[in-house]
Amino acid sequence: MPWMVYKHLRNLLGIPIREGELHKHKCNCGHVWEHSDNCGGDTNAHTCPNCGAEQWMRYYGDEPVSEPVNEPNPYLFHL
């Protein structure tokens, strides 16, 4: 969903957009990362830093954020 549509729908429903707060995503490869709520519609923020898969569903589990990926996945550069 485009970011502006998302913001408009939340505004209509009276749901505040929590600017600057963080939320998490968990990839099928098991990697958990977080980013700012300001990143709606940003493909880079929703791309797993471990394997390169896109993940748009938020993760609400208790698993902590994974360690940062030290070496970029070489397969990401061939997508």
Phi and psi restraints in degrees (value plus and minus 20) as a CYANA .aco file:
   2 PRO   PHI     -78.0   -38.0
   2 PRO   PSI     125.0   165.0
   3 TRP   PHI     -76.7   -36.7
   3 TRP   PSI     -62.1   -22.1
   4 MET   PHI     -86.9   -46.9
   4 MET   PSI     -56.7   -16.7
   5 VAL   PHI     -85.5   -45.5
   5 VAL   PSI     -63.9   -23.9
   6 TYR   PHI     -77.5   -37.5
   6 TYR   PSI     -68.5   -28.5
   7 LYS   PHI     -82.4   -42.4
   7 LYS   PSI     -60.4   -20.4
   8 HIS   PHI     -85.4   -45.4
   8 HIS   PSI     -65.2   -25.2
   9 LEU   PHI     -82.5   -42.5
   9 LEU   PSI     -62.5   -22.5
  10 ARG   PHI     -84.2   -44.2
  10 ARG   PSI     -57.5   -17.5
  11 ASN   PHI     -85.2   -45.2
  11 ASN   PSI     -64.0   -24.0
  12 LEU   PHI     -81.5   -41.5
  12 LEU   PSI     -57.6   -17.6
  13 LEU   PHI    -104.6   -64.6
  13 LEU   PSI     -24.1    15.9
  14 GLY   PHI      55.9    95.9
  14 GLY   PSI       2.0    42.0
  15 ILE   PHI    -115.4   -75.4
  15 ILE   PSI      97.1   137.1
  16 PRO   PHI     -88.4   -48.4
  16 PRO   PSI     125.2   165.2
  17 ILE   PHI    -110.5   -70.5
  17 ILE   PSI      99.6   139.6
  18 ARG   PHI    -104.3   -64.3
  18 ARG   PSI      60.4   100.4
  19 GLU   PHI     -79.1   -39.1
  19 GLU   PSI     110.4   150.4
  20 GLY   PHI      66.8   106.8
  20 GLY   PSI     -31.3     8.7
  21 GLU   PHI    -101.0   -61.0
  21 GLU   PSI     142.0   182.0
  22 LEU   PHI    -127.2   -87.2
  22 LEU   PSI     132.2   172.2
  23 HIS   PHI    -161.3  -121.3
  23 HIS   PSI     143.2   183.2
  24 LYS   PHI    -130.9   -90.9
  24 LYS   PSI     138.4   178.4
  25 HIS   PHI    -151.3  -111.3
  25 HIS   PSI     129.3   169.3
  26 LYS   PHI    -148.5  -108.5
  26 LYS   PSI     105.1   145.1
  27 CYS   PHI    -104.1   -64.1
  27 CYS   PSI     142.1   182.1
  28 ASN   PHI     -82.7   -42.7
  28 ASN   PSI     -42.0    -2.0
  29 CYS   PHI     -98.9   -58.9
  29 CYS   PSI     -25.8    14.2
  30 GLY   PHI      78.6   118.6
  30 GLY   PSI     -27.0    13.0
  31 HIS   PHI     -95.4   -55.4
  31 HIS   PSI     113.2   153.2
  32 VAL   PHI    -134.1   -94.1
  32 VAL   PSI     110.1   150.1
  33 TRP   PHI    -158.6  -118.6
  33 TRP   PSI     145.0   185.0
  34 GLU   PHI    -152.0  -112.0
  34 GLU   PSI     137.2   177.2
  35 HIS   PHI    -173.5  -133.5
  35 HIS   PSI     151.0   191.0
  36 SER   PHI     -90.3   -50.3
  36 SER   PSI     129.5   169.5
  37 ASP   PHI     -85.0   -45.0
  37 ASP   PSI     -33.1     6.9
  38 ASN   PHI     -94.2   -54.2
  38 ASN   PSI     -26.4    13.6
  39 CYS   PHI    -113.7   -73.7
  39 CYS   PSI       1.4    41.4
  40 GLY   PHI     -78.7   -38.7
  40 GLY   PSI     110.2   150.2
  41 GLY   PHI      63.6   103.6
  41 GLY   PSI     -23.0    17.0
  42 ASP   PHI    -108.4   -68.4
  42 ASP   PSI      88.1   128.1
  43 THR   PHI     -80.9   -40.9
  43 THR   PSI     -58.7   -18.7
  44 ASN   PHI     -81.5   -41.5
  44 ASN   PSI     -58.3   -18.3
  45 ALA   PHI     -90.1   -50.1
  45 ALA   PSI     -42.1    -2.1
  46 HIS   PHI    -125.3   -85.3
  46 HIS   PSI      -2.9    37.1
  47 THR   PHI    -125.4   -85.4
  47 THR   PSI     106.7   146.7
  48 CYS   PHI     -80.7   -40.7
  48 CYS   PSI     105.6   145.6
  49 PRO   PHI     -92.2   -52.2
  49 PRO   PSI     -31.0     9.0
  50 ASN   PHI    -110.0   -70.0
  50 ASN   PSI     -66.2   -26.2
  51 CYS   PHI    -142.5  -102.5
  51 CYS   PSI     -32.8     7.2
  52 GLY   PHI      71.4   111.4
  52 GLY   PSI     -18.7    21.3
  53 ALA   PHI     -96.1   -56.1
  53 ALA   PSI     125.7   165.7
  54 GLU   PHI    -101.5   -61.5
  54 GLU   PSI     119.1   159.1
  55 GLN   PHI    -159.9  -119.9
  55 GLN   PSI      90.2   130.2
  56 TRP   PHI    -120.4   -80.4
  56 TRP   PSI     -35.6     4.4
  57 MET   PHI     -98.5   -58.5
  57 MET   PSI     113.9   153.9
  58 ARG   PHI     -92.6   -52.6
  58 ARG   PSI     131.0   171.0
  59 TYR   PHI    -128.1   -88.1
  59 TYR   PSI     102.4   142.4
  60 TYR   PHI    -128.3   -88.3
  60 TYR   PSI     -12.2    27.8
  61 GLY   PHI     -92.1   -52.1
  61 GLY   PSI     157.4   197.4
  62 ASP   PHI    -111.8   -71.8
  62 ASP   PSI     -24.0    16.0
  63 GLU   PHI     -83.7   -43.7
  63 GLU   PSI     112.4   152.4
  64 PRO   PHI     -91.5   -51.5
  64 PRO   PSI     145.8   185.8
  65 VAL   PHI     -82.7   -42.7
  65 VAL   PSI     114.7   154.7
  66 SER   PHI     -87.2   -47.2
  66 SER   PSI     139.9   179.9
  67 GLU   PHI     -81.2   -41.2
  67 GLU   PSI     125.9   165.9
  68 PRO   PHI     -79.2   -39.2
  68 PRO   PSI     126.8   166.8
  69 VAL   PHI     -99.1   -59.1
  69 VAL   PSI      98.6   138.6
  70 ASN   PHI     -96.6   -56.6
  70 ASN   PSI     -59.8   -19.8
  71 GLU   PHI    -134.5   -94.5
  71 GLU   PSI     110.8   150.8
  72 PRO   PHI     -84.8   -44.8
  72 PRO   PSI     125.5   165.5
  73 ASN   PHI     -89.8   -49.8
  73 ASN   PSI     101.1   141.1
  74 PRO   PHI     -83.4   -43.4
  74 PRO   PSI     -44.5    -4.5
  75 TYR   PHI     -92.4   -52.4
  75 TYR   PSI     -40.1    -0.1
  76 LEU   PHI     -84.8   -44.8
  76 LEU   PSI     -48.2    -8.2
  77 PHE   PHI    -100.0   -60.0
  77 PHE   PSI     -26.6    13.4
  78 HIS   PHI    -127.3   -87.3
  78 HIS   PSI     -13.7    26.3
